[in-house]
Amino acid sequence: MKKLALVLLVLVPCFLFAGGRAARSGNLELRYGFTSEPATLDPLDPSNTADGRSILFNVFEGLVRLESDGDLSPAAASGYTMEQGGLVYRFTLRQGLKFHDGTPVTVEDIKFTLDQAVAAQYQGFIQIATVETPDAATIVITLKAPDVEFLPYLTIGVVPAGNTDRENNPIGTGPFIIESYTTQQNLVLKKNPNYWKPGFPKLDKVTVVFLADSEAVLLSLRGGNIDAAEVTGSLVDQLDGADFDIFSGYSNSVQLLALNNDVKPLDDIRVRQALNYAVDRQTVIDTAFSGRGELSGSPLIPGLAKYYNRALVNPYPHNPERARALLREAGYAEGFPLEISVPSNYTMHVDTAQVIVNQLAAVGVRASIRLVDWATWLTDVYRGRSYQATIISLDAANSSPRMFLSRYLSTGGSNFVNFKNPAYDRVYQASLTETNEAKRIALYREAQQIISDNAASVYIQDIYSFRAFPKGRYTGILSYPLYVTDFASITPSL
Protein backbone atom coordinates (compact mmCIF):
# COMPACT_ATOMS: atom_id res chain seq x y z
CA MET A 1 0.00 0.00 0.00
CA LYS A 2 1.36 3.38 -0.97
CA LYS A 3 2.71 5.58 1.83
CA LEU A 4 0.61 8.70 2.23
CA ALA A 5 1.84 12.23 2.67
CA LEU A 6 0.07 14.29 5.35
CA VAL A 7 -3.09 15.91 3.92
CA LEU A 8 -6.78 16.72 5.46
CA LEU A 9 -10.72 17.08 4.49
CA VAL A 10 -14.23 16.08 2.44
CA LEU A 11 -16.90 14.55 -0.14
CA VAL A 12 -19.53 12.02 -2.02
CA PRO A 13 -20.95 9.16 -4.69
CA CYS A 14 -22.60 8.01 -8.23
CA PHE A 15 -23.53 5.62 -11.10
CA LEU A 16 -23.26 5.95 -14.84
CA PHE A 17 -26.35 5.99 -16.94
CA ALA A 18 -28.01 3.12 -18.84
CA GLY A 19 -25.49 0.37 -19.53
CA GLY A 20 -23.11 2.01 -17.02
CA ARG A 21 -20.20 0.83 -14.95
CA ALA A 22 -22.01 -1.64 -12.70
CA ALA A 23 -23.66 -3.43 -15.58
CA ARG A 24 -20.41 -3.70 -17.54
CA SER A 25 -18.27 -4.90 -14.65
CA GLY A 26 -20.84 -7.34 -13.26
CA ASN A 27 -20.66 -5.91 -9.75
CA LEU A 28 -22.14 -2.99 -7.86
CA GLU A 29 -19.51 -0.28 -8.03
CA LEU A 30 -19.71 3.39 -7.05
CA ARG A 31 -17.26 6.17 -7.96
CA TYR A 32 -17.35 8.95 -5.41
CA GLY A 33 -15.58 12.33 -5.67
CA PHE A 34 -13.49 13.96 -2.96
CA THR A 35 -11.45 17.17 -3.17
CA SER A 36 -8.73 16.12 -0.76
CA GLU A 37 -6.98 12.98 0.43
CA PRO A 38 -6.72 11.48 3.91
CA ALA A 39 -3.94 12.67 6.19
CA THR A 40 -3.48 9.10 7.36
CA LEU A 41 -5.01 5.63 7.07
CA ASP A 42 -4.32 4.96 10.74
CA PRO A 43 -7.52 5.29 12.83
CA LEU A 44 -5.39 5.81 15.94
CA ASP A 45 -3.58 8.85 14.52
CA PRO A 46 -5.28 11.95 16.01
CA SER A 47 -3.96 14.16 13.18
CA ASN A 48 -6.39 12.83 10.59
CA THR A 49 -8.64 15.12 8.62
CA ALA A 50 -12.38 15.33 8.04
CA ASP A 51 -12.09 13.60 4.66
CA GLY A 52 -9.82 10.97 6.12
CA ARG A 53 -12.24 10.25 8.95
CA SER A 54 -15.13 10.16 6.49
CA ILE A 55 -13.41 7.44 4.46
CA LEU A 56 -12.17 5.46 7.47
CA PHE A 57 -15.71 5.48 8.92
CA ASN A 58 -16.35 2.73 6.36
CA VAL A 59 -13.19 0.76 7.13
CA PHE A 60 -12.91 0.74 10.93
CA GLU A 61 -15.41 0.35 13.75
CA GLY A 62 -15.00 0.72 17.49
CA LEU A 63 -16.65 -0.96 20.43
CA VAL A 64 -19.65 1.21 19.53
CA ARG A 65 -20.67 2.99 16.33
CA LEU A 66 -22.56 6.18 15.59
CA GLU A 67 -25.97 5.83 13.96
CA SER A 68 -27.61 8.38 11.67
CA ASP A 69 -30.03 9.46 14.41
CA GLY A 70 -27.11 10.36 16.69
CA ASP A 71 -27.45 7.32 18.93
CA LEU A 72 -24.58 4.97 19.71
CA SER A 73 -25.08 1.24 19.14
CA PRO A 74 -22.88 -1.81 19.82
CA ALA A 75 -20.36 -2.69 17.08
CA ALA A 76 -17.22 -4.64 18.04
CA ALA A 77 -19.04 -5.11 21.33
CA SER A 78 -22.38 -6.91 21.40
CA GLY A 79 -23.40 -5.03 24.54
CA TYR A 80 -22.14 -2.78 27.30
CA THR A 81 -22.99 -1.33 30.71
CA MET A 82 -21.94 1.86 32.47
CA GLU A 83 -21.24 1.42 36.18
CA GLN A 84 -20.43 3.54 39.22
CA GLY A 85 -21.79 6.75 37.75
CA GLY A 86 -19.61 6.59 34.66
CA LEU A 87 -16.39 5.46 36.33
CA VAL A 88 -16.45 1.94 34.84
CA TYR A 89 -17.51 0.80 31.35
CA ARG A 90 -17.95 -2.95 30.78
CA PHE A 91 -18.17 -4.43 27.26
CA THR A 92 -18.95 -7.89 25.90
CA LEU A 93 -16.98 -8.76 22.75
CA ARG A 94 -19.14 -9.66 19.74
CA GLN A 95 -18.86 -13.38 19.05
CA GLY A 96 -17.47 -14.39 15.64
CA LEU A 97 -16.17 -10.90 14.83
CA LYS A 98 -13.30 -10.96 12.30
CA PHE A 99 -10.74 -8.53 10.99
CA HIS A 100 -10.44 -7.87 7.26
CA ASP A 101 -7.67 -10.47 6.98
CA GLY A 102 -10.01 -13.13 8.39
CA THR A 103 -8.45 -13.43 11.84
CA PRO A 104 -10.78 -13.40 14.87
CA VAL A 105 -10.98 -10.26 17.00
CA THR A 106 -9.94 -10.88 20.61
CA VAL A 107 -10.11 -8.87 23.82
CA GLU A 108 -6.32 -8.46 23.50
CA ASP A 109 -6.92 -6.57 20.24
CA ILE A 110 -9.35 -4.26 22.03
CA LYS A 111 -6.89 -3.62 24.86
CA PHE A 112 -4.06 -2.97 22.39
CA THR A 113 -6.24 -0.47 20.49
CA LEU A 114 -7.16 1.46 23.62
CA ASP A 115 -3.59 1.41 24.96
CA GLN A 116 -2.35 2.79 21.63
CA ALA A 117 -4.97 5.58 21.74
CA VAL A 118 -3.85 6.48 25.26
CA ALA A 119 -0.17 6.53 24.19
CA ALA A 120 -1.01 8.78 21.23
CA GLN A 121 -2.90 11.11 23.62
CA TYR A 122 -5.95 10.73 21.43
CA GLN A 123 -8.64 13.16 22.57
CA GLY A 124 -10.56 11.71 25.55
CA PHE A 125 -8.35 8.69 26.14
CA ILE A 126 -5.94 10.24 28.62
CA GLN A 127 -8.70 9.89 31.21
CA ILE A 128 -8.44 6.07 31.07
CA ALA A 129 -6.92 4.61 34.24
CA THR A 130 -6.93 0.91 33.32
CA VAL A 131 -8.12 -1.48 30.60
CA GLU A 132 -8.68 -5.01 31.87
CA THR A 133 -9.71 -8.25 30.15
CA PRO A 134 -10.92 -10.58 32.93
CA ASP A 135 -11.96 -13.25 30.42
CA ALA A 136 -12.03 -13.94 26.67
CA ALA A 137 -15.27 -12.04 26.17
CA THR A 138 -15.06 -9.06 28.54
CA ILE A 139 -13.33 -5.69 28.43
CA VAL A 140 -13.49 -3.41 31.48
CA ILE A 141 -12.44 0.24 31.16
CA THR A 142 -11.94 2.17 34.38
CA LEU A 143 -11.53 5.94 34.21
CA LYS A 144 -9.58 8.25 36.47
CA ALA A 145 -12.83 10.04 37.31
CA PRO A 146 -16.50 9.39 36.44
CA ASP A 147 -17.48 10.54 32.95
CA VAL A 148 -20.97 9.80 31.70
CA GLU A 149 -20.05 11.12 28.22
CA PHE A 150 -17.07 8.86 27.61
CA LEU A 151 -18.88 6.44 25.28
CA PRO A 152 -18.59 8.53 22.05
CA TYR A 153 -14.79 8.24 22.21
CA LEU A 154 -15.10 4.47 21.88
CA THR A 155 -16.11 4.75 18.23
CA ILE A 156 -12.35 4.75 17.57
CA GLY A 157 -11.44 1.92 15.17
CA VAL A 158 -10.35 -1.44 16.58
CA VAL A 159 -7.05 -2.73 15.13
CA PRO A 160 -5.13 -6.01 15.48
CA ALA A 161 -2.79 -6.28 18.46
CA GLY A 162 0.80 -5.64 17.42
CA ASN A 163 -0.07 -3.83 14.18
CA THR A 164 2.23 -0.83 14.47
CA ASP A 165 2.43 -0.19 10.70
CA ARG A 166 -1.21 0.74 10.30
CA GLU A 167 -0.37 3.46 7.78
CA ASN A 168 0.72 0.89 5.21
CA ASN A 169 -1.30 -2.05 6.51
CA PRO A 170 -4.73 -0.75 7.59
CA ILE A 171 -6.83 -3.66 8.90
CA GLY A 172 -10.20 -3.05 10.52
CA THR A 173 -13.58 -4.69 11.06
CA GLY A 174 -15.78 -2.27 9.09
CA PRO A 175 -17.99 -2.93 6.06
CA PHE A 176 -15.24 -2.16 3.53
CA ILE A 177 -11.62 -3.22 3.04
CA ILE A 178 -8.99 -0.89 1.54
CA GLU A 179 -7.96 -2.67 -1.65
CA SER A 180 -5.56 -0.03 -2.99
CA TYR A 181 -4.53 3.58 -2.59
CA THR A 182 -2.80 5.68 -5.24
CA THR A 183 -2.08 9.17 -3.97
CA GLN A 184 -3.54 12.03 -6.01
CA GLN A 185 -5.68 9.53 -7.92
CA ASN A 186 -7.98 7.22 -5.98
CA LEU A 187 -8.60 4.93 -3.04
CA VAL A 188 -10.47 1.68 -3.73
CA LEU A 189 -12.72 0.01 -1.15
CA LYS A 190 -14.04 -3.52 -1.59
CA LYS A 191 -16.86 -5.23 0.27
CA ASN A 192 -15.95 -7.01 3.50
CA PRO A 193 -17.44 -10.54 3.11
CA ASN A 194 -17.12 -11.14 6.86
CA TYR A 195 -18.90 -7.99 8.02
CA TRP A 196 -20.92 -8.76 11.14
CA LYS A 197 -24.05 -6.83 10.11
CA PRO A 198 -26.23 -9.01 7.82
CA GLY A 199 -27.06 -7.50 4.43
CA PHE A 200 -24.40 -4.81 4.53
CA PRO A 201 -22.73 -3.28 2.67
CA LYS A 202 -25.00 -3.03 -0.36
CA LEU A 203 -22.18 -2.13 -2.76
CA ASP A 204 -19.40 -4.45 -3.86
CA LYS A 205 -16.88 -1.71 -4.50
CA VAL A 206 -16.38 2.00 -3.93
CA THR A 207 -13.69 3.97 -5.74
CA VAL A 208 -13.00 7.29 -4.05
CA VAL A 209 -11.68 9.63 -6.75
CA PHE A 210 -9.52 12.57 -5.68
CA LEU A 211 -10.15 15.74 -7.68
CA ALA A 212 -8.37 19.09 -7.71
CA ASP A 213 -11.20 21.27 -6.42
CA SER A 214 -14.96 21.77 -6.22
CA GLU A 215 -15.18 22.91 -9.85
CA ALA A 216 -13.50 19.67 -10.94
CA VAL A 217 -16.08 17.73 -8.91
CA LEU A 218 -18.87 19.54 -10.72
CA LEU A 219 -17.38 18.87 -14.16
CA SER A 220 -16.78 15.20 -13.30
CA LEU A 221 -20.37 14.78 -12.14
CA ARG A 222 -21.75 16.26 -15.34
CA GLY A 223 -19.37 14.26 -17.51
CA GLY A 224 -20.04 10.95 -15.76
CA ASN A 225 -16.42 10.50 -14.68
CA ILE A 226 -17.70 10.07 -11.12
CA ASP A 227 -21.09 8.83 -10.07
CA ALA A 228 -21.79 11.11 -7.13
CA ALA A 229 -20.29 13.80 -4.92
CA GLU A 230 -20.98 16.35 -2.25
CA VAL A 231 -21.51 19.88 -3.56
CA THR A 232 -21.86 23.06 -1.56
CA GLY A 233 -22.90 26.65 -1.96
CA SER A 234 -23.85 28.00 -5.35
CA LEU A 235 -22.45 24.93 -7.14
CA VAL A 236 -25.59 22.93 -6.39
CA ASP A 237 -27.58 25.40 -8.53
CA GLN A 238 -25.48 24.36 -11.52
CA LEU A 239 -26.78 20.78 -11.46
CA ASP A 240 -29.88 19.97 -13.49
CA GLY A 241 -32.65 18.56 -11.28
CA ALA A 242 -33.76 16.39 -14.18
CA ASP A 243 -30.43 14.54 -14.10
CA PHE A 244 -29.61 14.44 -10.38
CA ASP A 245 -31.23 13.64 -7.06
CA ILE A 246 -30.02 16.14 -4.48
CA PHE A 247 -29.98 15.01 -0.84
CA SER A 248 -29.54 17.86 1.65
CA GLY A 249 -28.48 18.14 5.27
CA TYR A 250 -26.06 19.85 7.62
CA SER A 251 -22.37 19.46 6.88
CA ASN A 252 -21.90 19.31 10.67
CA SER A 253 -18.88 21.53 10.45
CA VAL A 254 -18.36 25.13 11.51
CA GLN A 255 -17.17 27.52 8.81
CA LEU A 256 -15.14 30.35 10.31
CA LEU A 257 -12.67 33.10 9.60
CA ALA A 258 -10.03 31.68 11.94
CA LEU A 259 -7.81 34.30 13.58
CA ASN A 260 -4.31 33.63 14.89
CA ASN A 261 -4.59 35.11 18.40
CA ASP A 262 -0.79 35.11 18.77
CA VAL A 263 0.08 37.56 15.98
CA LYS A 264 -0.35 41.33 15.87
CA PRO A 265 -2.76 42.99 15.66
CA LEU A 266 -4.99 39.95 16.22
CA ASP A 267 -3.59 39.47 19.72
CA ASP A 268 -5.77 42.47 20.72
CA ILE A 269 -9.31 41.43 21.64
CA ARG A 270 -10.63 44.78 20.37
CA VAL A 271 -9.28 44.06 16.90
CA ARG A 272 -10.81 40.58 16.86
CA GLN A 273 -14.15 41.98 18.01
CA ALA A 274 -13.93 44.65 15.31
CA LEU A 275 -13.51 41.97 12.65
CA ASN A 276 -16.56 40.19 14.03
CA TYR A 277 -18.66 43.35 13.73
CA ALA A 278 -17.28 44.03 10.25
CA VAL A 279 -18.33 40.66 8.80
CA ASP A 280 -21.95 40.38 7.71
CA ARG A 281 -22.51 36.64 8.12
CA GLN A 282 -25.88 36.54 6.42
CA THR A 283 -24.49 38.31 3.35
CA VAL A 284 -21.72 35.70 3.22
CA ILE A 285 -24.35 32.95 3.20
CA ASP A 286 -26.54 34.75 0.66
CA THR A 287 -23.67 35.54 -1.71
CA ALA A 288 -21.37 32.53 -1.49
CA PHE A 289 -23.97 29.86 -0.69
CA SER A 290 -27.14 31.07 -2.43
CA GLY A 291 -28.72 31.66 0.97
CA ARG A 292 -28.21 28.07 2.13
CA GLY A 293 -26.61 27.79 5.56
CA GLU A 294 -27.36 27.85 9.27
CA LEU A 295 -26.21 31.18 10.73
CA SER A 296 -24.10 30.57 13.84
CA GLY A 297 -21.55 32.40 15.96
CA SER A 298 -20.59 29.39 18.05
CA PRO A 299 -17.65 26.98 17.73
CA LEU A 300 -20.18 24.17 18.28
CA ILE A 301 -22.50 22.89 15.53
CA PRO A 302 -26.25 23.66 15.92
CA GLY A 303 -26.91 19.95 15.29
CA LEU A 304 -25.75 19.20 18.84
CA ALA A 305 -28.88 21.02 19.96
CA LYS A 306 -28.80 19.95 23.61
CA TYR A 307 -25.40 21.58 24.12
CA TYR A 308 -25.50 24.40 21.59
CA ASN A 309 -25.73 27.93 23.01
CA ARG A 310 -28.66 29.40 21.07
CA ALA A 311 -27.77 32.91 22.29
CA LEU A 312 -24.80 32.77 19.92
CA VAL A 313 -26.73 32.54 16.65
CA ASN A 314 -25.49 36.04 15.75
CA PRO A 315 -23.56 37.49 18.72
CA TYR A 316 -21.91 40.25 16.66
CA PRO A 317 -24.60 41.82 14.44
CA HIS A 318 -23.15 43.59 11.42
CA ASN A 319 -22.08 47.05 12.65
CA PRO A 320 -19.30 48.77 10.66
CA GLU A 321 -19.42 51.86 12.89
CA ARG A 322 -18.79 49.76 15.99
CA ALA A 323 -15.97 47.97 14.16
CA ARG A 324 -14.27 51.26 13.24
CA ALA A 325 -14.63 52.54 16.81
CA LEU A 326 -12.95 49.44 18.22
CA LEU A 327 -10.12 49.74 15.69
CA ARG A 328 -9.57 53.39 16.68
CA GLU A 329 -9.53 52.40 20.34
CA ALA A 330 -6.93 49.72 19.60
CA GLY A 331 -4.73 52.21 17.73
CA TYR A 332 -5.63 51.19 14.19
CA ALA A 333 -7.71 54.15 13.04
CA GLU A 334 -6.16 53.79 9.58
CA GLY A 335 -6.80 50.04 9.53
CA PHE A 336 -4.13 47.41 8.87
CA PRO A 337 -3.22 44.75 6.28
CA LEU A 338 -4.60 41.25 6.82
CA GLU A 339 -3.57 38.19 4.84
CA ILE A 340 -6.21 35.45 4.63
CA SER A 341 -4.77 32.06 3.68
CA VAL A 342 -7.39 29.96 1.88
CA PRO A 343 -7.13 26.35 0.63
CA SER A 344 -7.59 26.71 -3.11
CA ASN A 345 -9.32 23.34 -3.55
CA TYR A 346 -12.42 24.54 -1.68
CA THR A 347 -14.43 26.87 -3.86
CA MET A 348 -16.82 27.63 -0.99
CA HIS A 349 -13.98 28.96 1.18
CA VAL A 350 -12.52 31.00 -1.70
CA ASP A 351 -15.97 32.49 -2.39
CA THR A 352 -16.39 33.28 1.31
CA ALA A 353 -12.99 35.00 1.39
CA GLN A 354 -13.89 37.23 -1.53
CA VAL A 355 -17.05 38.44 0.21
CA ILE A 356 -15.23 39.04 3.50
CA VAL A 357 -12.39 40.98 1.85
CA ASN A 358 -14.93 43.52 0.57
CA GLN A 359 -16.66 43.75 3.95
CA LEU A 360 -13.40 44.34 5.81
CA ALA A 361 -12.40 47.04 3.33
CA ALA A 362 -15.44 49.02 4.46
CA VAL A 363 -13.87 49.42 7.92
CA GLY A 364 -10.34 50.08 6.69
CA VAL A 365 -8.89 46.59 6.95
CA ARG A 366 -6.85 45.92 3.82
CA ALA A 367 -7.40 42.19 3.46
CA SER A 368 -5.81 40.09 0.76
CA ILE A 369 -6.31 36.45 -0.20
CA ARG A 370 -3.40 34.01 -0.29
CA LEU A 371 -4.46 30.86 -2.13
CA VAL A 372 -2.55 27.76 -1.02
CA ASP A 373 -2.79 24.10 -1.92
CA TRP A 374 -4.14 21.71 0.68
CA ALA A 375 -0.78 20.26 1.70
CA THR A 376 0.61 23.76 2.25
CA TRP A 377 -2.42 24.77 4.27
CA LEU A 378 -1.94 21.76 6.53
CA THR A 379 1.77 22.36 6.96
CA ASP A 380 1.86 26.15 7.30
CA VAL A 381 -1.52 27.03 8.79
CA TYR A 382 -2.86 24.07 10.74
CA ARG A 383 0.36 22.53 12.02
CA GLY A 384 2.87 25.37 11.70
CA ARG A 385 0.42 28.09 12.81
CA SER A 386 2.29 30.46 10.51
CA TYR A 387 -0.55 32.68 9.28
CA GLN A 388 -2.71 35.67 10.19
CA ALA A 389 -6.17 34.48 9.22
CA THR A 390 -7.70 31.61 7.29
CA ILE A 391 -11.12 30.41 6.18
CA ILE A 392 -11.91 26.78 6.86
CA SER A 393 -14.61 24.45 8.17
CA LEU A 394 -13.96 22.49 11.37
CA ASP A 395 -15.67 19.21 12.17
CA ALA A 396 -15.19 16.68 15.00
CA ALA A 397 -14.08 13.07 15.25
CA ASN A 398 -17.13 12.04 17.28
CA SER A 399 -20.47 13.37 18.47
CA SER A 400 -19.23 14.71 21.81
CA PRO A 401 -19.33 18.53 22.17
CA ARG A 402 -15.89 18.24 23.73
CA MET A 403 -14.41 17.40 20.35
CA PHE A 404 -15.31 20.88 19.14
CA LEU A 405 -14.47 22.70 22.36
CA SER A 406 -11.15 21.00 23.11
CA ARG A 407 -9.59 22.95 20.21
CA TYR A 408 -9.58 26.05 22.39
CA LEU A 409 -7.71 24.71 25.41
CA SER A 410 -4.55 26.76 25.98
CA THR A 411 -2.44 23.60 25.76
CA GLY A 412 -4.55 21.88 23.10
CA GLY A 413 -2.57 20.34 20.25
CA SER A 414 -5.29 21.27 17.74
CA ASN A 415 -5.62 24.86 19.03
CA PHE A 416 -4.26 26.33 15.80
CA VAL A 417 -5.89 29.72 16.49
CA ASN A 418 -3.71 29.99 19.63
CA PHE A 419 -6.62 30.97 21.87
CA LYS A 420 -5.47 31.19 25.50
CA ASN A 421 -7.91 31.98 28.28
CA PRO A 422 -7.58 30.68 31.88
CA ALA A 423 -11.31 31.06 32.55
CA TYR A 424 -12.09 28.94 29.51
CA ASP A 425 -9.61 26.28 30.59
CA ARG A 426 -11.24 26.07 34.03
CA VAL A 427 -14.75 25.74 32.62
CA TYR A 428 -13.72 23.12 30.08
CA GLN A 429 -11.87 21.04 32.67
CA ALA A 430 -14.87 21.26 35.01
CA SER A 431 -17.10 19.85 32.26
CA LEU A 432 -14.95 16.72 32.09
CA THR A 433 -15.80 15.62 35.62
CA GLU A 434 -19.32 17.02 36.06
CA THR A 435 -21.76 14.10 36.38
CA ASN A 436 -24.93 16.19 36.65
CA GLU A 437 -26.23 16.54 33.09
CA ALA A 438 -27.89 19.94 33.55
CA LYS A 439 -24.74 21.39 35.13
CA ARG A 440 -22.57 19.86 32.41
CA ILE A 441 -24.72 21.37 29.67
CA ALA A 442 -24.48 24.74 31.42
CA LEU A 443 -20.68 24.44 31.45
CA TYR A 444 -20.61 23.65 27.72
CA ARG A 445 -22.73 26.71 27.00
CA GLU A 446 -20.57 28.87 29.25
CA ALA A 447 -17.46 27.66 27.39
CA GLN A 448 -19.01 28.72 24.07
CA GLN A 449 -19.88 32.11 25.56
CA ILE A 450 -16.31 32.72 26.70
CA ILE A 451 -15.00 31.93 23.22
CA SER A 452 -17.54 34.30 21.69
CA ASP A 453 -16.97 37.12 24.21
CA ASN A 454 -13.24 36.94 23.53
CA ALA A 455 -13.79 36.78 19.75
CA ALA A 456 -11.43 33.84 19.29
CA SER A 457 -12.41 33.86 15.61
CA VAL A 458 -15.26 34.96 13.34
CA TYR A 459 -17.79 32.11 13.33
CA ILE A 460 -20.09 32.16 10.34
CA GLN A 461 -22.28 29.11 9.79
CA ASP A 462 -22.90 25.40 9.63
CA ILE A 463 -22.77 24.93 5.88
CA TYR A 464 -25.64 23.06 4.27
CA SER A 465 -24.39 19.97 2.50
CA PHE A 466 -25.82 18.62 -0.75
CA ARG A 467 -25.09 15.18 -2.16
CA ALA A 468 -25.74 14.66 -5.82
CA PHE A 469 -26.60 11.22 -7.24
CA PRO A 470 -27.88 10.23 -10.70
CA LYS A 471 -31.65 10.60 -10.89
CA GLY A 472 -33.49 7.59 -9.47
CA ARG A 473 -30.36 5.45 -9.19
CA TYR A 474 -29.74 5.30 -5.44
CA THR A 475 -31.45 5.11 -2.09
CA GLY A 476 -30.10 4.74 1.43
CA ILE A 477 -28.17 8.01 1.50
CA LEU A 478 -27.95 8.82 5.21
CA SER A 479 -27.01 11.98 7.07
CA TYR A 480 -25.19 11.86 10.40
CA PRO A 481 -24.60 14.43 13.16
CA LEU A 482 -20.94 14.28 12.13
CA TYR A 483 -19.04 14.75 8.91
CA VAL A 484 -19.09 11.20 7.55
CA THR A 485 -20.20 9.41 4.39
CA ASP A 486 -21.78 6.01 4.98
CA PHE A 487 -21.08 3.95 1.87
CA ALA A 488 -22.45 0.77 3.47
CA SER A 489 -26.02 2.07 3.47
CA ILE A 490 -26.06 3.26 -0.17
CA THR A 491 -28.30 1.01 -2.24
CA PRO A 492 -28.32 0.95 -6.07
CA SER A 493 -31.74 0.86 -7.73
CA LEU A 494 -31.12 -1.55 -10.58
Residue, then its C-alpha position, 0 to 999 in steps of 0.5 A: m500500500k502506498k505511503l501517504a503524505l500528510v493531507l486533510l478534508v471532504l466529499v460524495p458518490c454516483f452511477l453511470f447511466a443506462g449500460g453504465r459501470a455496474a452493468r459492464s463490470g458485473n458488480l455494484e460499483l460506485r465512484y465517489g468524488f473527494t477534493s482532498e486525500p486522507a492525512t493518514l489511514d491509521p484510525l489511531d492517529p489523532s492528526n487525521t482530517a475530516d475527509g480521512r475520517s469520512i473514508l475510514f468510517n467505512v473501514f474501521e469500527g469501534l466498540v460502539r458505532l454512531e448511527s444516523d439518528g445520533d445514537l450509539s449502538p454496539a459494534a465490536a461489542s455486542g453489549y455494554t454497561m456503564e457502572q459507578g456513575g460513569l467510572v467503569y464501562r464494561f463491554t462484551l466482545r461480539q462473538g465471531l467478529k473478524f478482521h479484514d484479513g479473516t483473523p478473529v478479533t480478541v479482547e487483547d486486540i481491544k486492549f491494544t487499540l485502547d492502549q495505543a490511543v492512550a499513548a497517542q494522547y488521542q482526545g478523551f483517552i488520557q482519562i483512562a486509568t486501566v483497561e482489563t480483560p478478565d476473560a475472553a469475552t469481557i473488556v473493562i475500562t476504568l476511568k480516572a474520574p467518572d465521565v458519563e459522556f465517555l462512550p462517544y470516544l469508543t467509536i475509535g477503530v479497533v485494530p489487530a494487536g501488534n499492528t504498528d504499521r497501520e499506515n501501510n497495513p490498515i486492517g479493521t472490522g468495518p464494512f469495507i476493506i482498503e484494496s488499494y490507494t494511489t495518492q492524487q488519484n484514488l482509493v479503492l474500497k471492496k466489500n468485506p465478506n465477513y462484516w458482522k451486520p447481515g445484508f451490509p454493505k450493499l455495494d461491492k466496490v467504492t472507488v473514491v476519486f480525488l479531484a483538484d477542487s470543487e469545480a472539478v467535482l462539478l465537471s466530473l459529475r456532469g461528464g459521468n467521470i464520477d457517479a456522485a459527490e458532495v456539492t456546496g454553496s452556489l455549485v448545487d444550482q449548476l446541477d440539473g434537477a432532471d439529471f440528479d437527485i439532491f440530498s440535503g443536510y447539515s455538513n456538521s462543520v463550523q465555517l469560520l474566519a479563523l484568527n491567529n490570536d498570537v500575531k499582531p494585531l490579532d492578539d488584541i481582543r478589540v481588533r478581533q471583536a472589530l472583525n466580528y462586527a465588520v463581517d456580515r454573516q448573512t451576506v456571506i451565506d446569501t452571496a457565497f452559498s445562495g442563501r443556504g446555511e445555518l447562521s451561527g456564531s458558536p464553535l459548536i454545531p447547531g446539530l448538537a442542539k442539547y449543548y448548543n448555546r442558542a444565544l450565539v446565533n449572531p452574537y456580533p450583528h453587522n455594525p461597521e461603525r462599531a468595528r471602526a470605533l474598536l479599531r480606533e480604540a486599539g490604535y488602528a484608526e487607519g486600519f491594517p493589512l490582513e492576509i487570509s490564507v485559503p485552501s484553493n481546492y475549496t471553492m466555498h472557502v474562496d468564495t467566502a474569502q472574496v465576500i469578506v475581503n470587501q466587507l473588511a475594506a469598508v472598515g479600513v482593513r486591507a485584506s488580501i487572499r493568499l491561495v494555497d494548496w491543501a498540503t501547504w495549508l496543513t503544513d503552514v496554517y494548521r500545524g505550523r500556525s504560521y498565518q494571520a487568518t484563514i477560512i476553513s470548516l472544522d468538524a469533530a471526530n465524534s459526536s461529543p461537544r468536547m471534540f469541538l471545544s477541546r480545540y480552544l484549550s490553551t495547551g490543546g494540540s489542535n488549538f491552531v488559532n492559539f486561543k489562550n484563556p484561563a477562565y475557559d480552561r477552568v470551565y472546560q476542565a470542570s465539564l470533564t468531571e461534572t456528572n450532573e447533566a444539567k450542570r454539564i450542559a451549562l458548562y458547555r454553553e458557558a465555554q461557548q460564551i467565553i469563546s464568543d466574548n473573547a472573539a477567538s475567531v469569526y464564526i459564520q455558519d454550519i454549511y448546508s451539504f448537498r449530495a448529488f446522485p444520478k436521478g433515481r439510481y440510489t437510495g439509502i443516503l444517510s445523514y449523520p450528526l458528524y461529517v461522515t459518508d456512509f457507503a455501506s447504506i447506499t443502495p443501487s436501484l437496478 
